[in-house]
Every structure is written in structure tokens, then in C-alpha cells.
């Protein structure tokens, strides 16, 4: 049976309601994981002997990965080994992605993690529990292990969230990694957990072929149904992105060198900047999810078996998270039993295209989203 990996992100709260000590402990874990990641990255750069004289980069020596892990453990001795091992997988993937530009062409500096990273708990080290208010999760944090592991209540706001957690608790969905995400720019903000799970891949339904959906300059998406165009204009999304970019540019102009101010004022400005970026990212993601739901709903109502998606037209608004929307749409298609074919161009938002320009990738195109390749970004998109 074919399966796919998905993640559910929910807010959590200690069962006893006391956040003070627990927040300090989690901050230590996030800071420790960040130190471990940077220490490991330095070992990768230091031990790599690639110089660009060969047509292809040589395979990394296994001793380098071992040295990187040892350096990470030394930098964060109070972080559990499982969390360090998981973050080192993230570090290795990031280094291999940037290896040529860092070591050979020298067009990029060494990748640095400047913000806390998620605290990862492996499958065997956490479990779901039943509480008076619903479901909770028990996992080790720092020195609180074994019988001292704290319990956190899961704040499930929608019926879909409850159905997914129930399926994980009953064993219908296989439980995977649990990630505790840092709260972003506001250290006193809510704490969020990401529950990674594996579910059976839905089977495609419908027999009317694929519904063509392409991106446009004036309208974000244009579908062709029965020879007639149907448009999703996306004006609200365009206005949201343009307003944020305009405000960001004007704030940057106002904060030039000549406008120097005391350090506490600068910290408050950076905090306000970060919170605005977090808010903008959340709002854009919500709009993209809503748009994906309407597109797939349209395809199902008209009896299509899937969507033929073409996003080579990228002039709607800049910057736009094309790769993120393609991923959201692919996951939505998979969830409702639709297939998806993609014709895509080169991503302008930092993502890797699903295929080369002009080529088609048969669906489902969505890849298994795991904890190692989907970090939460609190600084905007």
C-alpha cells in the first residue's frame, strides 16, 4: 500500500498550566540545538577537501559526518542525542545543497543558523495521552526524562485536527517525529508542536481527465472548463504582498545609518519587524491554503480526475511564493484523491522546481514532507 508523510501543527500548553519553568527549559533546548547545528556546519566546511578540479564533487568522507556529530554533541551536551542527530541531518542536507558555492566557487559564505531550530523528539521517545480536555503528548525535555517527562495538552481547534490526532492515537496513521517549534521573534509567544505522521495515500477519483489550471498576469489562476475560462483573481493576496513589501521598503529607508538610535530602540524595531514578517507569512499561507481548497473543490465538482497545473507565468506579483503554493496545491490534491501534473518554471522564491522548465511531472508531485526539510520561518517569505 502506498503511503505519504504529512504533519499536523498545533499549539500546546503544559497540563499543569505553569509555563514559566517549562518555557525556560525549552529555550535552553532550542538554543542548544542552534549551537549544535553551527558547530556541526563548521566541521563540514573544515573537513571537506573538494577543490573543483574534478568534473563532479567527490562524495563526502564518512569521517566528516562523525566529526560533525561529535562537535555538535560537545556544543550542546544537555540536548538529547536524538535531537542532535536529527538536526545534523538537516545540517548535512543544507551543506550538500550549498557545497559547491561555499567550497569551490566561493560565491557564498558558510551557512549559519542565526535563529533557534526546532527541538526534535523521535518516534520512540514520545506518546499520545488522553486528557480531560482531549489529547495530550508526553515527551522528554532536557533533564526531565523517563518518569519525569512532562505532559502537554494539544489545542485542537478544528474537526480535521481532532480526526488526525484520533487516527494517530488509534494506530490508523503511523506516528513519526514530534517537533517543538521555537516561538519566532516573540519569545513569549505561543508554543507550537508539529506531529509528523504517515497515512495511506488516497486513490484518485473521477474520469473526466485533468482540469487545466495556469497562472496569469492579471488573474492569479485561470482554469479551462468546457472550453470556457474560470478565473481566481487573487486581488486580496496581491494587495497583501504589495502592502507588506511597500511597508518593509519604507521602514528600511527610515532606518538608514543617519537615523541611528539607542540600542534598545533598535531591538524594539527589529522585534516589530520580525513580528510583522511572521504575521505576513501566516496570512499568506492561509490564503494559499484557501485557494488550493477552492481549486480542488472546483475540479471535483466537475468530475475531473486531477489538475494540470502550469505556473510558468510569474508576473502576477513579486515576490510570490510559487514553490510553496505548488506544494500546498499538490498536498491538497493528494488529500482529496486527485492527481496533479505540473509544468513549472524556475522558482523565484528560493525553492527548487519540481521539474525542469517546460517538462511535465506526473502526479502526485508532492514529496513526503518531513521534519528535516520544512523548518518554520519566522522572518517572512
C-alpha positions as a printed NumPy array, in Angstrom:
array([[  0.   ,   0.   ,   0.   ],
       [  1.34 ,   3.426,  -0.992],
       [  1.746,   5.902,   1.855],
       [  2.595,   9.578,   2.235],
       [  4.076,  11.556,   5.12 ],
       [  2.263,  14.588,   6.466],
       [  2.482,  16.888,   9.501],
       [ -0.106,  18.488,  11.766],
       [  0.854,  21.721,  13.537],
       [ -0.986,  22.557,  16.758],
       [ -0.443,  24.755,  19.795],
       [  0.489,  23.064,  23.067],
       [  0.277,  24.001,  26.737],
       [  1.554,  22.298,  29.926],
       [ -1.105,  20.218,  31.635],
       [ -0.42 ,  21.971,  34.941],
       [ -0.688,  25.406,  33.294],
       [  2.747,  26.555,  34.535],
       [  4.674,  27.991,  31.578],
       [  7.457,  29.833,  33.434],
       [  9.859,  26.966,  34.182],
       [  8.899,  24.983,  31.095],
       [  9.498,  27.93 ,  28.767],
       [ 12.984,  28.436,  30.22 ],
       [ 13.735,  24.742,  29.7  ],
       [ 12.512,  24.781,  26.112],
       [ 14.523,  27.928,  25.392],
       [ 17.626,  26.058,  26.558],
       [ 16.821,  23.198,  24.188],
       [ 16.261,  25.487,  21.195],
       [ 19.451,  27.42 ,  21.877],
       [ 21.354,  24.165,  22.329],
       [ 20.118,  22.77 ,  19.023],
       [ 21.174,  26.003,  17.318],
       [ 24.687,  25.766,  18.811],
       [ 24.906,  22.129,  17.752],
       [ 23.908,  22.962,  14.167],
       [ 26.518,  25.699,  13.806],
       [ 29.249,  23.582,  15.395],
       [ 28.471,  20.714,  13.022],
       [ 28.426,  23.011,   9.992],
       [ 31.918,  24.266,  10.798],
       [ 33.196,  20.683,  10.835],
       [ 31.719,  20.008,   7.397],
       [ 33.471,  23.036,   5.931],
       [ 36.743,  22.323,   7.716],
       [ 36.913,  18.657,   6.713],
       [ 35.769,  18.969,   3.088],
       [ 38.675,  18.533,   0.647],
       [ 36.771,  19.365,  -2.547],
       [ 38.566,  21.935,  -4.737],
       [ 36.641,  21.894,  -8.008],
       [ 39.341,  20.196, -10.104],
       [ 37.121,  17.159, -10.748],
       [ 34.067,  17.256, -13.03 ],
       [ 31.855,  16.274, -10.104],
       [ 32.187,  16.915,  -6.397],
       [ 33.598,  13.885,  -4.604],
       [ 31.474,  12.075,  -2.069],
       [ 31.863,  13.373,   1.468],
       [ 34.039,  11.209,   3.685],
       [ 32.013,   9.477,   6.387],
       [ 34.556,  10.619,   8.958],
       [ 33.453,  14.216,   8.376],
       [ 29.881,  13.422,   9.408],
       [ 31.154,  11.645,  12.513],
       [ 33.335,  14.621,  13.428],
       [ 30.411,  16.986,  12.853],
       [ 28.182,  14.954,  15.154],
       [ 30.885,  14.839,  17.836],
       [ 31.314,  18.618,  17.633],
       [ 27.562,  19.095,  17.869],
       [ 27.312,  16.884,  20.951],
       [ 30.153,  18.795,  22.584],
       [ 28.478,  22.131,  21.831],
       [ 25.14 ,  21.039,  23.339],
       [ 25.743,  18.344,  25.968],
       [ 22.368,  18.916,  27.669],
       [ 20.352,  18.282,  24.484],
       [ 19.251,  14.647,  23.98 ],
       [ 21.248,  12.723,  21.393],
       [ 18.158,  12.085,  19.257],
       [ 17.518,  15.809,  18.833],
       [ 21.177,  16.417,  17.943],
       [ 21.16 ,  13.564,  15.435],
       [ 18.019,  14.894,  13.752],
       [ 19.344,  18.424,  13.453],
       [ 22.59 ,  17.083,  11.99 ],
       [ 20.566,  15.506,   9.187],
       [ 19.221,  18.97 ,   8.491],
       [ 22.734,  20.443,   8.593],
       [ 24.143,  17.794,   6.233],
       [ 21.341,  18.376,   3.711],
       [ 21.884,  22.144,   3.868],
       [ 25.643,  21.787,   3.402],
       [ 25.322,  19.405,   0.446],
       [ 22.897,  21.852,  -1.171],
       [ 25.314,  24.803,  -0.806],
       [ 28.556,  22.813,  -1.047],
       [ 29.71 ,  23.98 ,  -4.491],
       [ 29.043,  27.666,  -3.812],
       [ 30.743,  27.542,  -0.407],
       [ 33.832,  25.392,  -1.034],
       [ 34.557,  25.637,  -4.767],
       [ 33.194,  28.841,  -6.316],
       [ 33.334,  30.811,  -3.03 ],
       [ 30.232,  32.741,  -4.025],
       [ 28.567,  32.111,  -0.702],
       [ 29.726,  32.21 ,   2.884],
       [ 29.363,  29.278,   5.227],
       [ 25.667,  28.663,   6.033],
       [ 24.867,  29.899,   9.531],
       [ 21.832,  29.238,  11.673],
       [ 21.109,  32.594,  13.27 ],
       [ 17.837,  31.654,  14.912],
       [ 16.781,  28.745,  17.139],
       [ 15.91 ,  25.492,  15.392],
       [ 13.116,  23.017,  16.242],
       [ 13.604,  20.647,  19.145],
       [ 13.023,  17.198,  17.667],
       [ 11.718,  14.165,  19.56 ],
       [ 11.941,  10.778,  17.88 ],
       [  9.013,   8.41 ,  17.495],
       [ 10.027,   6.09 ,  20.31 ],
       [ 10.506,   8.967,  22.76 ],
       [  7.032,  10.496,  22.75 ],
       [  3.466,   9.24 ,  23.046],
       [ -0.104,  10.487,  22.876],
       [ -2.251,  10.526,  26.006],
       [ -5.919,  11.117,  26.75 ],
       [ -6.702,  14.095,  28.981],
       [ -9.898,  15.556,  30.41 ],
       [ -9.941,  18.163,  27.635],
       [ -8.936,  15.847,  24.795],
       [ -5.48 ,  14.648,  23.777],
       [ -2.016,  15.377,  25.095],
       [  1.586,  14.469,  24.335],
       [  4.263,  13.214,  26.723],
       [  7.931,  13.619,  25.808],
       [ 11.304,  14.245,  27.414],
       [ 12.647,  17.798,  27.702],
       [ 16.229,  18.318,  28.86 ],
       [ 16.791,  16.584,  32.176],
       [ 13.096,  15.706,  32.541],
       [ 13.187,  12.155,  31.241],
       [ 11.613,   8.763,  31.862],
       [  9.087,   9.064,  34.712],
       [  9.638,  12.841,  34.947],
       [  8.578,  13.56 ,  31.382],
       [  6.073,  16.451,  31.314],
       [  2.669,  16.238,  29.679],
       [  1.409,  18.862,  27.242],
       [ -2.166,  19.336,  26.144],
       [ -2.797,  19.581,  22.398],
       [ -5.013,  22.512,  21.434],
       [ -7.132,  21.107,  18.594],
       [ -9.162,  23.914,  17.049],
       [-10.821,  22.162,  14.104],
       [-12.601,  18.888,  13.444],
       [ -9.887,  17.905,  10.967],
       [ -7.222,  18.313,  13.674],
       [ -9.183,  16.05 ,  16.027],
       [ -9.704,  13.43 ,  13.334],
       [ -5.986,  13.296,  12.531],
       [ -4.951,  13.002,  16.193],
       [ -7.569,  10.298,  16.752],
       [ -6.23 ,   8.364,  13.763],
       [ -2.683,   8.614,  15.162],
       [ -3.826,   7.526,  18.622],
       [ -5.749,   4.548,  17.199],
       [ -2.839,   3.466,  15.012],
       [ -4.542,   4.111,  11.656],
       [ -1.847,   6.698,  10.942],
       [  1.721,   5.784,  11.869],
       [  3.289,   8.133,  14.41 ],
       [  6.62 ,   9.658,  13.382],
       [  8.719,  12.54 ,  14.713],
       [  7.434,  15.244,  17.067],
       [  8.934,  18.722,  16.66 ],
       [  8.609,  21.556,  19.16 ],
       [  8.956,  24.748,  17.14 ],
       [ 10.539,  27.923,  18.53 ],
       [  8.001,  30.721,  19.013],
       [  9.584,  33.079,  16.485],
       [ 10.506,  36.667,  17.181],
       [  8.353,  36.903,  20.288],
       [  9.895,  34.552,  22.852],
       [  6.752,  34.91 ,  24.986],
       [  4.513,  33.769,  22.115],
       [  2.623,  30.508,  21.86 ],
       [  4.481,  27.208,  21.645],
       [  3.683,  25.085,  18.611],
       [  4.257,  21.378,  18.027],
       [  4.404,  19.589,  14.689],
       [  3.207,  15.983,  14.701],
       [  4.644,  14.085,  11.742],
       [  2.69 ,  11.004,  10.672],
       [  2.36 ,   8.549,   7.784],
       [ -1.035,   7.884,   6.187],
       [ -2.296,   5.762,   3.258],
       [ -2.127,   7.682,   0.014],
       [ -5.676,   8.49 ,  -1.205],
       [ -6.665,   6.942,  -4.523],
       [ -7.556,   9.177,  -7.444],
       [-11.249,   9.586,  -8.274],
       [-13.044,  10.946, -11.322],
       [-12.882,  10.084, -15.001],
       [-13.077,  13.396, -16.868],
       [ -9.355,  13.888, -17.41 ],
       [ -7.374,  16.77 , -15.946],
       [ -8.596,  20.316, -15.379],
       [ -6.075,  22.776, -16.914],
       [ -5.035,  25.467, -14.43 ],
       [ -2.462,  28.089, -15.368],
       [ -1.123,  31.203, -13.709],
       [ -1.738,  34.614, -15.239],
       [ -0.584,  38.216, -15.09 ],
       [ -3.913,  39.875, -14.24 ],
       [ -5.578,  36.893, -12.534],
       [ -3.588,  34.559, -10.308],
       [ -5.133,  31.337, -11.669],
       [ -7.134,  30.56 , -14.804],
       [ -8.872,  27.206, -15.279],
       [-10.388,  25.974, -18.517],
       [-13.667,  24.081, -18.106],
       [-15.666,  23.089, -21.176],
       [-13.64 ,  25.493, -23.284],
       [-14.536,  28.45 , -21.06 ],
       [-12.078,  30.202, -18.695],
       [-12.737,  30.397, -14.973],
       [-10.591,  32.847, -13.005],
       [ -9.359,  33.18 ,  -9.453],
       [ -8.273,  36.837,  -9.432],
       [ -6.368,  36.813,  -6.143],
       [ -6.617,  40.597,  -5.678],
       [ -6.607,  40.322,  -1.885],
       [ -3.44 ,  38.23 ,  -1.972],
       [ -1.745,  40.67 ,  -4.34 ],
       [ -2.67 ,  43.633,  -2.138],
       [ -1.411,  41.813,   0.953],
       [  2.   ,  41.114,  -0.589],
       [  2.377,  44.577,  -2.133],
       [  1.367,  46.355,   1.086],
       [  3.896,  44.388,   3.139],
       [  6.721,  44.923,   0.649],
       [  5.937,  48.658,   0.443],
       [  5.921,  48.999,   4.221],
       [  9.123,  46.963,   4.549],
       [ 10.897,  49.157,   1.983],
       [  9.766,  52.403,   3.611],
       [ 10.778,  51.163,   7.064],
       [ 14.185,  50.244,   5.666],
       [ 14.597,  53.739,   4.22 ],
       [ 13.641,  55.341,   7.534],
       [ 16.147,  53.197,   9.452],
       [ 19.223,  54.167,   7.476],
       [ 22.551,  54.933,   9.147],
       [ 21.711,  58.587,   9.615],
       [ 18.724,  57.583,  11.713],
       [ 20.802,  55.924,  14.418],
       [ 19.161,  55.465,  17.785],
       [ 19.934,  53.765,  21.118],
       [ 20.357,  50.007,  21.096],
       [ 17.111,  49.349,  22.977],
       [ 15.205,  51.251,  20.305],
       [ 16.901,  49.202,  17.591],
       [ 15.98 ,  45.973,  19.34 ],
       [ 12.353,  47.066,  19.55 ],
       [ 12.385,  47.974,  15.871],
       [ 13.827,  44.602,  14.887],
       [ 11.251,  42.861,  17.062],
       [  8.426,  44.806,  15.406],
       [  9.903,  43.97 ,  12.012],
       [ 10.063,  40.274,  12.855],
       [  6.523,  40.147,  14.216],
       [  5.247,  41.824,  11.055],
       [  7.071,  39.229,   8.945],
       [  5.581,  36.392,  10.996],
       [  2.091,  37.83 ,  10.601],
       [  2.504,  38.326,   6.876],
       [  3.758,  34.765,   6.408],
       [  0.827,  33.295,   8.326],
       [ -1.715,  35.361,   6.395],
       [ -0.224,  34.452,   3.008],
       [ -0.101,  30.755,   3.915],
       [ -3.746,  30.833,   4.96 ],
       [ -4.772,  32.489,   1.683],
       [ -2.823,  29.9  ,  -0.314],
       [ -4.476,  27.042,   1.561],
       [ -7.91 ,  28.542,   0.963],
       [ -7.127,  28.996,  -2.722],
       [ -5.916,  25.402,  -3.077],
       [ -9.127,  24.167,  -1.434],
       [-11.312,  26.09 ,  -3.889],
       [ -9.333,  24.884,  -6.921],
       [ -9.535,  21.229,  -5.908],
       [-13.204,  21.651,  -4.98 ],
       [-13.906,  23.026,  -8.451],
       [-12.137,  20.081, -10.08 ],
       [-14.067,  17.53 ,  -8.027],
       [-17.468,  19.142,  -8.652],
       [-16.886,  18.955, -12.404],
       [-15.765,  15.327, -12.217],
       [-12.105,  15.811, -13.137],
       [ -9.574,  13.156, -12.152],
       [ -6.945,  15.773, -11.407],
       [ -5.33 ,  19.107, -12.256],
       [ -2.823,  20.031, -14.949],
       [ -1.009,  22.932, -13.295],
       [  1.189,  25.363, -15.261],
       [  2.933,  28.176, -13.344],
       [  5.436,  29.392, -15.918],
       [  3.745,  32.82 , -15.952],
       [  5.249,  34.54 , -12.883],
       [  4.317,  38.225, -13.401],
       [  1.253,  38.295, -11.11 ],
       [  3.136,  39.916,  -8.222],
       [  6.692,  39.88 ,  -6.913],
       [  7.766,  38.346,  -4.679],
       [  5.298,  35.448,  -4.706],
       [  5.845,  32.028,  -3.02 ],
       [  5.323,  29.909,  -6.134],
       [  7.039,  26.819,  -4.772],
       [  5.05 ,  26.991,  -1.552],
       [  1.729,  27.28 ,  -3.383],
       [  2.613,  24.4  ,  -5.713],
       [  3.4  ,  22.231,  -2.699],
       [  0.175,  23.221,  -0.906],
       [ -1.883,  22.522,  -4.033],
       [ -0.207,  19.146,  -4.552],
       [ -0.859,  18.101,  -0.959],
       [ -4.476,  19.216,  -1.231],
       [ -4.925,  17.219,  -4.444],
       [ -3.485,  14.161,  -2.764],
       [ -5.731,  14.592,   0.273],
       [ -8.928,  14.645,  -1.825],
       [ -7.901,  11.918,  -4.254],
       [ -6.892,  13.991,  -7.297],
       [ -3.778,  13.587,  -9.398],
       [ -1.665,  16.559, -10.414],
       [  0.583,  17.208, -13.383],
       [  2.975,  20.143, -13.18 ],
       [  4.598,  22.347, -15.771],
       [  6.799,  24.793, -13.917],
       [  9.496,  27.375, -14.412],
       [ 12.493,  28.281, -12.262],
       [ 11.39 ,  29.243,  -8.773],
       [ 11.983,  32.848,  -7.757],
       [ 11.197,  32.318,  -4.095],
       [ 14.174,  30.182,  -3.173],
       [ 12.561,  26.794,  -3.727],
       [ 13.652,  24.017,  -6.056],
       [ 11.348,  23.374,  -9.017],
       [  9.556,  20.065,  -9.199],
       [ 10.843,  19.58 , -12.742],
       [ 12.759,  21.449, -15.397],
       [ 11.085,  24.276, -17.326],
       [  8.686,  23.007, -19.935],
       [  8.682,  19.4  , -18.71 ],
       [  5.804,  17.607, -17.015],
       [  5.906,  15.615, -13.812],
       [  3.109,  13.1  , -13.346],
       [  1.309,  13.344, -10.034],
       [  1.202,  13.105,  -7.206],
       [  4.082,  15.578,  -7.273],
       [  4.052,  16.338,  -3.562],
       [  7.039,  14.863,  -1.781],
       [  6.967,  13.447,   1.724],
       [  7.163,  16.467,   3.989],
       [  9.362,  15.609,   6.961],
       [ 10.873,  17.473,   9.858],
       [ 14.209,  17.737,   8.084],
       [ 13.014,  19.818,   5.147],
       [ 10.257,  22.01 ,   6.431],
       [ 11.504,  24.434,   9.057],
       [  9.242,  27.114,  10.337],
       [ 10.308,  30.524,   9.056],
       [  9.604,  33.414,  11.273],
       [ 11.23 ,  36.099,   9.164],
       [  8.773,  36.168,   6.3  ],
       [  8.922,  34.568,   2.904]])
